[in-house]
Amino acid sequence: MSRDQLPISTDLPGDLLAEIEGARHTLAASKASSTQKAYASDWERFCDFCDARNVEALPAHPDMVALFAHVEAEGGIAPVTIGRRIAAINHHHREAGLASPAARDGAGIIAQMMGGVRRKYARKKGQKAPAEADVLKAMIATIEGTGIRATRDRAILALGMAGAFRRSEIADMQLDALQFVPSGLRITIPRSKRDQEALGQVIAIPEGRFIRPVASLRTWLEAAGMNDPDPVTGEPRQGPVFRRLTRSDGVTEDPITDKTVARLVKATAAAAGLDSSAYSGHSLRAGFLTEAAAKRANLFKMKDHSRHKSLDTVADYVRDASIFDDHAGEQFL
């Protein structure tokens, strides 16, 4: 019986059957849709691996799972991805009502193999260059003109850095999440990468004096006609904040994608004379944290604003910014 299913009998009353069906949907929501898709792809990959070697994928012998991990690592797959694929294999066994390979691995061969994979194939974290304030201003300055596309793109860069947003959060931002206040802008983020339970969070974007993200956003909304009420309902406009444009720069109802943000960052970095390969959509988020650390911002304030669950990642930015401060060798080198 599937783990995401509840036992059911046709002899039960209709209202109870309906309740059980609703409970099934709740169980299915225990994993994000992105995780479900990844697990499905991982399981298919393992099945292909087993088919090529004429062995059973379900149930899978722990030794075959360990071999699969080794072959994946040899093929250049990152250890973290291999770990997810093993989790998918265990998940599909439990879904089928079978003990997972990990549960049957008395010798611990899978765990040992993964330990070896992490040590032998560990990758240095590929960090992209941060778009700090001066870098961001140079990038924004390459966007010339007052046209609708230029107005939108300047707002994407300015607000993206100011909010320490992930590129997906920029693409998913909705008009009803914006609240302009005298001090600037409050933005409600209903869900993010680290907020799988969709509790949401409100962050503040000040008006600013240099990058002026709130002013850039207001200019975009005005130019795109999104400050006007809906012509049909008379209610405030709904939908995405940043929208796809046609080739003739007409504003559509469709949101941009996270790839739009990444391409924009790279294009403006190149136009500013920077190495575009060193920059990505993450550069906006990293730029805020790098700049905040350099200005000795409060670590806890940085964590709240960037929505990191742990202080460790944020602390890395602070350590890097202060690496020469009070250096241990300052008095004798």
Phi and psi restraints in degrees (value plus and minus 20) as a CYANA .aco file:
   2 SER   PHI     -83.4   -43.4
   2 SER   PSI     121.5   161.5
   3 ARG   PHI     -87.6   -47.6
   3 ARG   PSI     -45.6    -5.6
   4 ASP   PHI    -109.8   -69.8
   4 ASP   PSI      -4.6    35.4
   5 GLN   PHI    -140.9  -100.9
   5 GLN   PSI     130.4   170.4
   6 LEU   PHI    -122.6   -82.6
   6 LEU   PSI     127.9   167.9
   7 PRO   PHI     -80.5   -40.5
   7 PRO   PSI     122.0   162.0
   8 ILE   PHI    -161.1  -121.1
   8 ILE   PSI     124.6   164.6
   9 SER   PHI    -149.4  -109.4
   9 SER   PSI     120.3   160.3
  10 THR   PHI     -91.0   -51.0
  10 THR   PSI     -29.6    10.4
  11 ASP   PHI    -104.1   -64.1
  11 ASP   PSI     -24.6    15.4
  12 LEU   PHI     -97.3   -57.3
  12 LEU   PSI     134.0   174.0
  13 PRO   PHI     -82.4   -42.4
  13 PRO   PSI     133.5   173.5
  14 GLY   PHI     -80.4   -40.4
  14 GLY   PSI     -59.1   -19.1
  15 ASP   PHI     -87.2   -47.2
  15 ASP   PSI     -53.1   -13.1
  16 LEU   PHI     -92.0   -52.0
  16 LEU   PSI     -56.8   -16.8
  17 LEU   PHI     -81.4   -41.4
  17 LEU   PSI     -59.0   -19.0
  18 ALA   PHI     -85.9   -45.9
  18 ALA   PSI     -59.0   -19.0
  19 GLU   PHI     -84.7   -44.7
  19 GLU   PSI     -60.6   -20.6
  20 ILE   PHI     -84.5   -44.5
  20 ILE   PSI     -59.7   -19.7
  21 GLU   PHI     -83.2   -43.2
  21 GLU   PSI     -59.8   -19.8
  22 GLY   PHI     -84.7   -44.7
  22 GLY   PSI     -58.1   -18.1
  23 ALA   PHI     -85.0   -45.0
  23 ALA   PSI     -53.2   -13.2
  24 ARG   PHI     -81.5   -41.5
  24 ARG   PSI     -61.8   -21.8
  25 HIS   PHI     -84.8   -44.8
  25 HIS   PSI     -57.2   -17.2
  26 THR   PHI     -85.3   -45.3
  26 THR   PSI     -60.8   -20.8
  27 LEU   PHI     -82.6   -42.6
  27 LEU   PSI     -60.8   -20.8
  28 ALA   PHI     -84.5   -44.5
  28 ALA   PSI     -46.8    -6.8
  29 ALA   PHI    -100.4   -60.4
  29 ALA   PSI     -19.9    20.1
  30 SER   PHI     -84.8   -44.8
  30 SER   PSI     -42.6    -2.6
  31 LYS   PHI    -138.8   -98.8
  31 LYS   PSI     116.7   156.7
  32 ALA   PHI     -79.5   -39.5
  32 ALA   PSI     132.2   172.2
  33 SER   PHI     -80.3   -40.3
  33 SER   PSI     -54.2   -14.2
  34 SER   PHI     -85.0   -45.0
  34 SER   PSI     -56.6   -16.6
  35 THR   PHI     -88.3   -48.3
  35 THR   PSI     -60.8   -20.8
  36 GLN   PHI     -81.5   -41.5
  36 GLN   PSI     -62.2   -22.2
  37 LYS   PHI     -85.5   -45.5
  37 LYS   PSI     -61.8   -21.8
  38 ALA   PHI     -84.3   -44.3
  38 ALA   PSI     -62.5   -22.5
  39 TYR   PHI     -81.7   -41.7
  39 TYR   PSI     -60.7   -20.7
  40 ALA   PHI     -83.3   -43.3
  40 ALA   PSI     -63.2   -23.2
  41 SER   PHI     -85.9   -45.9
  41 SER   PSI     -61.0   -21.0
  42 ASP   PHI     -84.0   -44.0
  42 ASP   PSI     -61.8   -21.8
  43 TRP   PHI     -85.3   -45.3
  43 TRP   PSI     -61.8   -21.8
  44 GLU   PHI     -81.4   -41.4
  44 GLU   PSI     -58.3   -18.3
  45 ARG   PHI     -85.2   -45.2
  45 ARG   PSI     -61.0   -21.0
  46 PHE   PHI     -87.3   -47.3
  46 PHE   PSI     -58.8   -18.8
  47 CYS   PHI     -82.1   -42.1
  47 CYS   PSI     -62.0   -22.0
  48 ASP   PHI     -82.4   -42.4
  48 ASP   PSI     -60.0   -20.0
  49 PHE   PHI     -80.8   -40.8
  49 PHE   PSI     -64.6   -24.6
  50 CYS   PHI     -90.0   -50.0
  50 CYS   PSI     -61.2   -21.2
  51 ASP   PHI     -79.2   -39.2
  51 ASP   PSI     -60.5   -20.5
  52 ALA   PHI     -85.3   -45.3
  52 ALA   PSI     -41.1    -1.1
  53 ARG   PHI    -130.9   -90.9
  53 ARG   PSI     -13.1    26.9
  54 ASN   PHI      37.2    77.2
  54 ASN   PSI      24.2    64.2
  55 VAL   PHI    -147.2  -107.2
  55 VAL   PSI     141.6   181.6
  56 GLU   PHI     -96.2   -56.2
  56 GLU   PSI     118.2   158.2
  57 ALA   PHI    -110.4   -70.4
  57 ALA   PSI     -44.6    -4.6
  58 LEU   PHI    -161.5  -121.5
  58 LEU   PSI      85.9   125.9
  59 PRO   PHI    -100.1   -60.1
  59 PRO   PSI     128.0   168.0
  60 ALA   PHI    -117.4   -77.4
  60 ALA   PSI     119.1   159.1
  61 HIS   PHI     -95.7   -55.7
  61 HIS   PSI     119.5   159.5
  62 PRO   PHI     -73.6   -33.6
  62 PRO   PSI     -55.5   -15.5
  63 ASP   PHI     -83.5   -43.5
  63 ASP   PSI     -54.6   -14.6
  64 MET   PHI     -91.3   -51.3
  64 MET   PSI     -54.6   -14.6
  65 VAL   PHI     -86.3   -46.3
  65 VAL   PSI     -61.1   -21.1
  66 ALA   PHI     -83.4   -43.4
  66 ALA   PSI     -61.4   -21.4
  67 LEU   PHI     -83.9   -43.9
  67 LEU   PSI     -60.6   -20.6
  68 PHE   PHI     -78.1   -38.1
  68 PHE   PSI     -63.8   -23.8
  69 ALA   PHI     -81.2   -41.2
  69 ALA   PSI     -62.4   -22.4
  70 HIS   PHI     -83.7   -43.7
  70 HIS   PSI     -66.4   -26.4
  71 VAL   PHI     -84.1   -44.1
  71 VAL   PSI     -60.5   -20.5
  72 GLU   PHI     -81.7   -41.7
  72 GLU   PSI     -63.9   -23.9
  73 ALA   PHI     -83.8   -43.8
  73 ALA   PSI     -61.3   -21.3
  74 GLU   PHI     -83.5   -43.5
  74 GLU   PSI     -48.1    -8.1
  75 GLY   PHI    -104.4   -64.4
  75 GLY   PSI     -16.2    23.8
  76 GLY   PHI      72.9   112.9
  76 GLY   PSI     -10.4    29.6
  77 ILE   PHI     -97.3   -57.3
  77 ILE   PSI     115.9   155.9
  78 ALA   PHI     -85.1   -45.1
  78 ALA   PSI     124.1   164.1
  79 PRO   PHI     -73.6   -33.6
  79 PRO   PSI     -58.6   -18.6
  80 VAL   PHI     -85.0   -45.0
  80 VAL   PSI     -55.3   -15.3
  81 THR   PHI     -90.6   -50.6
  81 THR   PSI     -59.3   -19.3
  82 ILE   PHI     -82.9   -42.9
  82 ILE   PSI     -60.9   -20.9
  83 GLY   PHI     -79.7   -39.7
  83 GLY   PSI     -60.1   -20.1
  84 ARG   PHI     -86.0   -46.0
  84 ARG   PSI     -57.8   -17.8
  85 ARG   PHI     -86.8   -46.8
  85 ARG   PSI     -56.4   -16.4
  86 ILE   PHI     -87.4   -47.4
  86 ILE   PSI     -58.6   -18.6
  87 ALA   PHI     -80.9   -40.9
  87 ALA   PSI     -58.2   -18.2
  88 ALA   PHI     -85.3   -45.3
  88 ALA   PSI     -60.5   -20.5
  89 ILE   PHI     -82.1   -42.1
  89 ILE   PSI     -66.9   -26.9
  90 ASN   PHI     -81.9   -41.9
  90 ASN   PSI     -60.1   -20.1
  91 HIS   PHI     -81.4   -41.4
  91 HIS   PSI     -65.0   -25.0
  92 HIS   PHI     -88.8   -48.8
  92 HIS   PSI     -49.5    -9.5
  93 HIS   PHI     -86.6   -46.6
  93 HIS   PSI     -65.3   -25.3
  94 ARG   PHI     -84.7   -44.7
  94 ARG   PSI     -55.9   -15.9
  95 GLU   PHI     -80.8   -40.8
  95 GLU   PSI     -53.3   -13.3
  96 ALA   PHI    -107.6   -67.6
  96 ALA   PSI     -14.9    25.1
  97 GLY   PHI      57.6    97.6
  97 GLY   PSI       1.7    41.7
  98 LEU   PHI    -133.0   -93.0
  98 LEU   PSI     133.8   173.8
  99 ALA   PHI     -87.2   -47.2
  99 ALA   PSI     116.9   156.9
 100 SER   PHI     -90.5   -50.5
 100 SER   PSI     137.2   177.2
 101 PRO   PHI     -75.7   -35.7
 101 PRO   PSI     -57.6   -17.6
 102 ALA   PHI     -83.6   -43.6
 102 ALA   PSI     -58.2   -18.2
 103 ALA   PHI     -90.0   -50.0
 103 ALA   PSI     -45.8    -5.8
 104 ARG   PHI    -117.3   -77.3
 104 ARG   PSI     -14.1    25.9
 105 ASP   PHI    -110.5   -70.5
 105 ASP   PSI      53.6    93.6
 106 GLY   PHI     -80.7   -40.7
 106 GLY   PSI     -52.8   -12.8
 107 ALA   PHI    -103.8   -63.8
 107 ALA   PSI     -28.5    11.5
 108 GLY   PHI      49.4    89.4
 108 GLY   PSI       7.7    47.7
 109 ILE   PHI     -85.7   -45.7
 109 ILE   PSI     -54.9   -14.9
 110 ILE   PHI     -86.9   -46.9
 110 ILE   PSI     -67.5   -27.5
 111 ALA   PHI     -82.5   -42.5
 111 ALA   PSI     -59.5   -19.5
 112 GLN   PHI     -84.7   -44.7
 112 GLN   PSI     -62.8   -22.8
 113 MET   PHI     -82.3   -42.3
 113 MET   PSI     -63.1   -23.1
 114 MET   PHI     -85.4   -45.4
 114 MET   PSI     -54.0   -14.0
 115 GLY   PHI     -82.7   -42.7
 115 GLY   PSI     -62.0   -22.0
 116 GLY   PHI     -86.5   -46.5
 116 GLY   PSI     -60.2   -20.2
 117 VAL   PHI     -81.1   -41.1
 117 VAL   PSI     -64.9   -24.9
 118 ARG   PHI     -85.6   -45.6
 118 ARG   PSI     -57.5   -17.5
 119 ARG   PHI     -94.3   -54.3
 119 ARG   PSI     -62.8   -22.8
 120 LYS   PHI     -97.4   -57.4
 120 LYS   PSI     -54.5   -14.5
 121 TYR   PHI    -136.0   -96.0
 121 TYR   PSI       0.7    40.7
 122 ALA   PHI     -78.4   -38.4
 122 ALA   PSI     117.8   157.8
 123 ARG   PHI    -131.3   -91.3
 123 ARG   PSI     119.8   159.8
 124 LYS   PHI     -89.7   -49.7
 124 LYS   PSI     113.2   153.2
 125 LYS   PHI     -79.8   -39.8
 125 LYS   PSI     101.1   141.1
 126 GLY   PHI     -99.1   -59.1
 126 GLY   PSI      82.9   122.9
 127 GLN   PHI    -118.1   -78.1
 127 GLN   PSI     113.4   153.4
 128 LYS   PHI    -108.5   -68.5
 128 LYS   PSI     137.0   177.0
 129 ALA   PHI     -87.1   -47.1
 129 ALA   PSI     118.3   158.3
 130 PRO   PHI     -98.7   -58.7
 130 PRO   PSI     125.6   165.6
 131 ALA   PHI    -115.6   -75.6
 131 ALA   PSI      61.1   101.1
 132 GLU   PHI     -87.8   -47.8
 132 GLU   PSI    -199.8  -159.8
 133 ALA   PHI     -76.1   -36.1
 133 ALA   PSI     -70.2   -30.2
 134 ASP   PHI     -85.1   -45.1
 134 ASP   PSI     -59.6   -19.6
 135 VAL   PHI     -85.2   -45.2
 135 VAL   PSI     -64.7   -24.7
 136 LEU   PHI     -83.3   -43.3
 136 LEU   PSI     -61.5   -21.5
 137 LYS   PHI     -82.2   -42.2
 137 LYS   PSI     -57.3   -17.3
 138 ALA   PHI     -86.6   -46.6
 138 ALA   PSI     -58.9   -18.9
 139 MET   PHI     -86.6   -46.6
 139 MET   PSI     -65.0   -25.0
 140 ILE   PHI     -83.3   -43.3
 140 ILE   PSI     -56.3   -16.3
 141 ALA   PHI     -84.4   -44.4
 141 ALA   PSI     -40.0     0.0
 142 THR   PHI     -97.4   -57.4
 142 THR   PSI     -32.9     7.1
 143 ILE   PHI    -110.5   -70.5
 143 ILE   PSI      80.4   120.4
 144 GLU   PHI    -115.2   -75.2
 144 GLU   PSI     137.8   177.8
 145 GLY   PHI      73.2   113.2
 145 GLY   PSI     154.9   194.9
 146 THR   PHI    -139.5   -99.5
 146 THR   PSI      -3.7    36.3
 147 GLY   PHI     -88.6   -48.6
 147 GLY   PSI     150.1   190.1
 148 ILE   PHI     -83.2   -43.2
 148 ILE   PSI     -59.8   -19.8
 149 ARG   PHI     -88.1   -48.1
 149 ARG   PSI     -63.9   -23.9
 150 ALA   PHI     -82.7   -42.7
 150 ALA   PSI     -60.2   -20.2
 151 THR   PHI     -84.1   -44.1
 151 THR   PSI     -64.7   -24.7
 152 ARG   PHI     -83.0   -43.0
 152 ARG   PSI     -67.3   -27.3
 153 ASP   PHI     -86.0   -46.0
 153 ASP   PSI     -57.2   -17.2
 154 ARG   PHI     -83.4   -43.4
 154 ARG   PSI     -60.4   -20.4
 155 ALA   PHI     -86.2   -46.2
 155 ALA   PSI     -58.8   -18.8
 156 ILE   PHI     -80.2   -40.2
 156 ILE   PSI     -67.7   -27.7
 157 LEU   PHI     -87.2   -47.2
 157 LEU   PSI     -66.4   -26.4
 158 ALA   PHI     -85.5   -45.5
 158 ALA   PSI     -67.7   -27.7
 159 LEU   PHI     -92.2   -52.2
 159 LEU   PSI     -55.0   -15.0
 160 GLY   PHI     -80.2   -40.2
 160 GLY   PSI     -63.6   -23.6
 161 MET   PHI     -92.9   -52.9
 161 MET   PSI     -63.7   -23.7
 162 ALA   PHI     -81.6   -41.6
 162 ALA   PSI     -52.2   -12.2
 163 GLY   PHI    -115.5   -75.5
 163 GLY   PSI     -17.8    22.2
 164 ALA   PHI      29.4    69.4
 164 ALA   PSI      23.4    63.4
 165 PHE   PHI    -100.8   -60.8
 165 PHE   PSI     125.9   165.9
 166 ARG   PHI     -93.8   -53.8
 166 ARG   PSI     132.6   172.6
 167 ARG   PHI     -82.5   -42.5
 167 ARG   PSI     -51.3   -11.3
 168 SER   PHI     -87.8   -47.8
 168 SER   PSI     -53.2   -13.2
 169 GLU   PHI     -89.2   -49.2
 169 GLU   PSI     -54.2   -14.2
 170 ILE   PHI     -85.8   -45.8
 170 ILE   PSI     -66.0   -26.0
 171 ALA   PHI     -86.2   -46.2
 171 ALA   PSI     -53.7   -13.7
 172 ASP   PHI    -109.3   -69.3
 172 ASP   PSI     -26.2    13.8
 173 MET   PHI     -79.8   -39.8
 173 MET   PSI     115.7   155.7
 174 GLN   PHI    -132.3   -92.3
 174 GLN   PSI     131.9   171.9
 175 LEU   PHI     -80.7   -40.7
 175 LEU   PSI     -58.4   -18.4
 176 ASP   PHI     -93.9   -53.9
 176 ASP   PSI     -21.2    18.8
 177 ALA   PHI    -109.6   -69.6
 177 ALA   PSI     -27.2    12.8
 178 LEU   PHI    -115.3   -75.3
 178 LEU   PSI     114.7   154.7
 179 GLN   PHI    -157.0  -117.0
 179 GLN   PSI      86.0   126.0
 180 PHE   PHI     -98.7   -58.7
 180 PHE   PSI     111.8   151.8
 181 VAL   PHI    -151.1  -111.1
 181 VAL   PSI     146.3   186.3
 182 PRO   PHI     -74.9   -34.9
 182 PRO   PSI     -52.6   -12.6
 183 SER   PHI    -105.4   -65.4
 183 SER   PSI     -30.0    10.0
 184 GLY   PHI     132.2   172.2
 184 GLY   PSI    -136.2   -96.2
 185 LEU   PHI    -165.3  -125.3
 185 LEU   PSI     114.7   154.7
 186 ARG   PHI    -127.6   -87.6
 186 ARG   PSI     111.8   151.8
 187 ILE   PHI    -143.9  -103.9
 187 ILE   PSI     106.8   146.8
 188 THR   PHI    -112.3   -72.3
 188 THR   PSI     103.0   143.0
 189 ILE   PHI    -122.5   -82.5
 189 ILE   PSI      84.9   124.9
 190 PRO   PHI     -88.7   -48.7
 190 PRO   PSI     -50.0   -10.0
 191 ARG   PHI    -180.9  -140.9
 191 ARG   PSI     123.3   163.3
 192 SER   PHI    -163.0  -123.0
 192 SER   PSI    -199.0  -159.0
 193 LYS   PHI     -75.6   -35.6
 193 LYS   PSI     -60.5   -20.5
 194 ARG   PHI    -115.4   -75.4
 194 ARG   PSI     -12.2    27.8
 195 ASP   PHI    -142.8  -102.8
 195 ASP   PSI      43.5    83.5
 196 GLN   PHI     -87.1   -47.1
 196 GLN   PSI     -38.5     1.5
 197 GLU   PHI    -109.4   -69.4
 197 GLU   PSI     -16.5    23.5
 198 ALA   PHI      36.4    76.4
 198 ALA   PSI      23.3    63.3
 199 LEU   PHI     -94.6   -54.6
 199 LEU   PSI     -47.9    -7.9
 200 GLY   PHI      61.1   101.1
 200 GLY   PSI     143.5   183.5
 201 GLN   PHI    -177.6  -137.6
 201 GLN   PSI     125.2   165.2
 202 VAL   PHI    -126.6   -86.6
 202 VAL   PSI     108.9   148.9
 203 ILE   PHI    -140.0  -100.0
 203 ILE   PSI     136.8   176.8
 204 ALA   PHI    -127.5   -87.5
 204 ALA   PSI     116.7   156.7
 205 ILE   PHI    -137.5   -97.5
 205 ILE   PSI      90.7   130.7
 206 PRO   PHI     -90.9   -50.9
 206 PRO   PSI     141.2   181.2
 207 GLU   PHI     -77.6   -37.6
 207 GLU   PSI     -63.4   -23.4
 208 GLY   PHI      59.3    99.3
 208 GLY   PSI     139.9   179.9
 209 ARG   PHI    -139.0   -99.0
 209 ARG   PSI     -35.0     5.0
 210 PHE   PHI    -133.7   -93.7
 210 PHE   PSI     -77.4   -37.4
 211 ILE   PHI    -106.9   -66.9
 211 ILE   PSI     -51.0   -11.0
 212 ARG   PHI      30.9    70.9
 212 ARG   PSI      42.8    82.8
 213 PRO   PHI     -85.8   -45.8
 213 PRO   PSI     -55.4   -15.4
 214 VAL   PHI     -87.9   -47.9
 214 VAL   PSI     -61.1   -21.1
 215 ALA   PHI     -84.2   -44.2
 215 ALA   PSI     -59.6   -19.6
 216 SER   PHI     -82.3   -42.3
 216 SER   PSI     -61.3   -21.3
 217 LEU   PHI     -86.7   -46.7
 217 LEU   PSI     -63.8   -23.8
 218 ARG   PHI     -78.5   -38.5
 218 ARG   PSI     -61.0   -21.0
 219 THR   PHI     -83.2   -43.2
 219 THR   PSI     -62.0   -22.0
 220 TRP   PHI     -84.5   -44.5
 220 TRP   PSI     -66.7   -26.7
 221 LEU   PHI     -82.9   -42.9
 221 LEU   PSI     -58.2   -18.2
 222 GLU   PHI     -86.7   -46.7
 222 GLU   PSI     -65.7   -25.7
 223 ALA   PHI     -84.4   -44.4
 223 ALA   PSI     -54.5   -14.5
 224 ALA   PHI    -105.4   -65.4
 224 ALA   PSI     -20.9    19.1
 225 GLY   PHI      52.9    92.9
 225 GLY   PSI      -0.2    39.8
 226 MET   PHI    -110.1   -70.1
 226 MET   PSI     -22.0    18.0
 227 ASN   PHI    -103.1   -63.1
 227 ASN   PSI     -38.9     1.1
 228 ASP   PHI     -98.8   -58.8
 228 ASP   PSI     129.2   169.2
 229 PRO   PHI     -83.2   -43.2
 229 PRO   PSI     138.1   178.1
 230 ASP   PHI     -81.9   -41.9
 230 ASP   PSI     108.7   148.7
 231 PRO   PHI     -86.0   -46.0
 231 PRO   PSI     -41.0    -1.0
 232 VAL   PHI    -110.9   -70.9
 232 VAL   PSI     -71.1   -31.1
 233 THR   PHI    -113.1   -73.1
 233 THR   PSI     -41.6    -1.6
 234 GLY   PHI      58.6    98.6
 234 GLY   PSI     -21.7    18.3
 235 GLU   PHI    -105.7   -65.7
 235 GLU   PSI     143.8   183.8
 236 PRO   PHI     -77.1   -37.1
 236 PRO   PSI     127.0   167.0
 237 ARG   PHI     -82.8   -42.8
 237 ARG   PSI     127.7   167.7
 238 GLN   PHI    -138.0   -98.0
 238 GLN   PSI     147.1   187.1
 239 GLY   PHI      93.9   133.9
 239 GLY   PSI    -193.2  -153.2
 240 PRO   PHI     -88.9   -48.9
 240 PRO   PSI     129.1   169.1
 241 VAL   PHI     -94.1   -54.1
 241 VAL   PSI     -69.7   -29.7
 242 PHE   PHI    -123.8   -83.8
 242 PHE   PSI      99.4   139.4
 243 ARG   PHI    -136.7   -96.7
 243 ARG   PSI     133.0   173.0
 244 ARG   PHI     -89.0   -49.0
 244 ARG   PSI     123.1   163.1
 245 LEU   PHI    -129.7   -89.7
 245 LEU   PSI     129.2   169.2
 246 THR   PHI     -96.4   -56.4
 246 THR   PSI     153.8   193.8
 247 ARG   PHI     -82.6   -42.6
 247 ARG   PSI     -46.8    -6.8
 248 SER   PHI    -114.7   -74.7
 248 SER   PSI      -3.5    36.5
 249 ASP   PHI      46.5    86.5
 249 ASP   PSI      11.3    51.3
 250 GLY   PHI    -101.7   -61.7
 250 GLY   PSI     122.8   162.8
 251 VAL   PHI    -103.9   -63.9
 251 VAL   PSI     105.4   145.4
 252 THR   PHI    -117.2   -77.2
 252 THR   PSI    -199.9  -159.9
 253 GLU   PHI    -110.8   -70.8
 253 GLU   PSI     -25.5    14.5
 254 ASP   PHI    -107.8   -67.8
 254 ASP   PSI     123.1   163.1
 255 PRO   PHI     -95.2   -55.2
 255 PRO   PSI     137.6   177.6
 256 ILE   PHI     -88.9   -48.9
 256 ILE   PSI     150.5   190.5
 257 THR   PHI    -128.5   -88.5
 257 THR   PSI     148.6   188.6
 258 ASP   PHI     -84.0   -44.0
 258 ASP   PSI     -46.6    -6.6
 259 LYS   PHI     -87.6   -47.6
 259 LYS   PSI     -50.6   -10.6
 260 THR   PHI     -79.5   -39.5
 260 THR   PSI     -62.7   -22.7
 261 VAL   PHI     -84.0   -44.0
 261 VAL   PSI     -66.9   -26.9
 262 ALA   PHI     -80.9   -40.9
 262 ALA   PSI     -64.1   -24.1
 263 ARG   PHI     -84.3   -44.3
 263 ARG   PSI     -58.9   -18.9
 264 LEU   PHI     -84.3   -44.3
 264 LEU   PSI     -63.9   -23.9
 265 VAL   PHI     -80.7   -40.7
 265 VAL   PSI     -67.0   -27.0
 266 LYS   PHI     -84.0   -44.0
 266 LYS   PSI     -63.2   -23.2
 267 ALA   PHI     -84.6   -44.6
 267 ALA   PSI     -64.1   -24.1
 268 THR   PHI     -93.6   -53.6
 268 THR   PSI     -51.0   -11.0
 269 ALA   PHI     -83.1   -43.1
 269 ALA   PSI     -64.7   -24.7
 270 ALA   PHI     -83.6   -43.6
 270 ALA   PSI     -62.0   -22.0
 271 ALA   PHI     -85.2   -45.2
 271 ALA   PSI     -46.3    -6.3
 272 ALA   PHI    -106.8   -66.8
 272 ALA   PSI     -14.8    25.2
 273 GLY   PHI      63.6   103.6
 273 GLY   PSI      -1.8    38.2
 274 LEU   PHI    -118.6   -78.6
 274 LEU   PSI     144.2   184.2
 275 ASP   PHI     -97.4   -57.4
 275 ASP   PSI      84.4   124.4
 276 SER   PHI     -82.6   -42.6
 276 SER   PSI     -46.3    -6.3
 277 SER   PHI     -87.4   -47.4
 277 SER   PSI     -38.3     1.7
 278 ALA   PHI    -106.9   -66.9
 278 ALA   PSI     -26.4    13.6
 279 TYR   PHI    -138.1   -98.1
 279 TYR   PSI     130.8   170.8
 280 SER   PHI    -170.7  -130.7
 280 SER   PSI    -198.0  -158.0
 281 GLY   PHI     -77.3   -37.3
 281 GLY   PSI     -52.0   -12.0
 282 HIS   PHI     -88.5   -48.5
 282 HIS   PSI     -37.9     2.1
 283 SER   PHI     -80.8   -40.8
 283 SER   PSI     -49.9    -9.9
 284 LEU   PHI     -86.8   -46.8
 284 LEU   PSI     -66.7   -26.7
 285 ARG   PHI     -84.4   -44.4
 285 ARG   PSI     -66.9   -26.9
 286 ALA   PHI     -84.6   -44.6
 286 ALA   PSI     -53.3   -13.3
 287 GLY   PHI     -83.0   -43.0
 287 GLY   PSI     -62.5   -22.5
 288 PHE   PHI     -81.8   -41.8
 288 PHE   PSI     -68.2   -28.2
 289 LEU   PHI     -86.2   -46.2
 289 LEU   PSI     -58.8   -18.8
 290 THR   PHI     -84.4   -44.4
 290 THR   PSI     -65.4   -25.4
 291 GLU   PHI     -86.3   -46.3
 291 GLU   PSI     -62.4   -22.4
 292 ALA   PHI     -82.7   -42.7
 292 ALA   PSI     -61.0   -21.0
 293 ALA   PHI     -84.9   -44.9
 293 ALA   PSI     -61.6   -21.6
 294 ALA   PHI     -84.4   -44.4
 294 ALA   PSI     -49.8    -9.8
 295 LYS   PHI    -111.4   -71.4
 295 LYS   PSI      -8.4    31.6
 296 ARG   PHI      40.7    80.7
 296 ARG   PSI      19.4    59.4
 297 ALA   PHI     -86.6   -46.6
 297 ALA   PSI     136.5   176.5
 298 ASN   PHI     -83.2   -43.2
 298 ASN   PSI     109.4   149.4
 299 LEU   PHI     -79.7   -39.7
 299 LEU   PSI     -60.5   -20.5
 300 PHE   PHI     -91.1   -51.1
 300 PHE   PSI     -53.9   -13.9
 301 LYS   PHI     -85.4   -45.4
 301 LYS   PSI     -60.1   -20.1
 302 MET   PHI     -81.4   -41.4
 302 MET   PSI     -65.1   -25.1
 303 LYS   PHI     -81.9   -41.9
 303 LYS   PSI     -63.4   -23.4
 304 ASP   PHI     -82.6   -42.6
 304 ASP   PSI     -62.5   -22.5
 305 HIS   PHI     -89.7   -49.7
 305 HIS   PSI     -58.0   -18.0
 306 SER   PHI    -106.4   -66.4
 306 SER   PSI     -27.1    12.9
 307 ARG   PHI      43.1    83.1
 307 ARG   PSI      10.3    50.3
 308 HIS   PHI     -96.6   -56.6
 308 HIS   PSI     121.9   161.9
 309 LYS   PHI     -95.9   -55.9
 309 LYS   PSI     -51.4   -11.4
 310 SER   PHI    -137.1   -97.1
 310 SER   PSI     130.5   170.5
 311 LEU   PHI     -95.1   -55.1
 311 LEU   PSI     -38.5     1.5
 312 ASP   PHI     -77.2   -37.2
 312 ASP   PSI     -68.9   -28.9
 313 THR   PHI     -83.5   -43.5
 313 THR   PSI     -63.6   -23.6
 314 VAL   PHI     -85.3   -45.3
 314 VAL   PSI     -58.8   -18.8
 315 ALA   PHI     -82.2   -42.2
 315 ALA   PSI     -49.7    -9.7
 316 ASP   PHI     -80.1   -40.1
 316 ASP   PSI     -59.7   -19.7
 317 TYR   PHI     -85.1   -45.1
 317 TYR   PSI     -60.6   -20.6
 318 VAL   PHI     -86.8   -46.8
 318 VAL   PSI     -63.3   -23.3
 319 ARG   PHI     -81.3   -41.3
 319 ARG   PSI     -61.5   -21.5
 320 ASP   PHI     -86.2   -46.2
 320 ASP   PSI     -58.9   -18.9
 321 ALA   PHI     -88.9   -48.9
 321 ALA   PSI     -48.4    -8.4
 322 SER   PHI    -130.4   -90.4
 322 SER   PSI       1.8    41.8
 323 ILE   PHI     -82.6   -42.6
 323 ILE   PSI     -47.1    -7.1
 324 PHE   PHI    -117.2   -77.2
 324 PHE   PSI     -26.5    13.5
 325 ASP   PHI     -93.0   -53.0
 325 ASP   PSI     114.2   154.2
 326 ASP   PHI      28.9    68.9
 326 ASP   PSI      24.5    64.5
 327 HIS   PHI     -79.1   -39.1
 327 HIS   PSI     120.8   160.8
 328 ALA   PHI     -81.4   -41.4
 328 ALA   PSI     -46.6    -6.6
 329 GLY   PHI    -122.2   -82.2
 329 GLY   PSI      -9.0    31.0
 330 GLU   PHI     -79.4   -39.4
 330 GLU   PSI     -55.3   -15.3
 331 GLN   PHI    -104.0   -64.0
 331 GLN   PSI     -29.5    10.5
 332 PHE   PHI    -155.0  -115.0
 332 PHE   PSI     -28.3    11.7
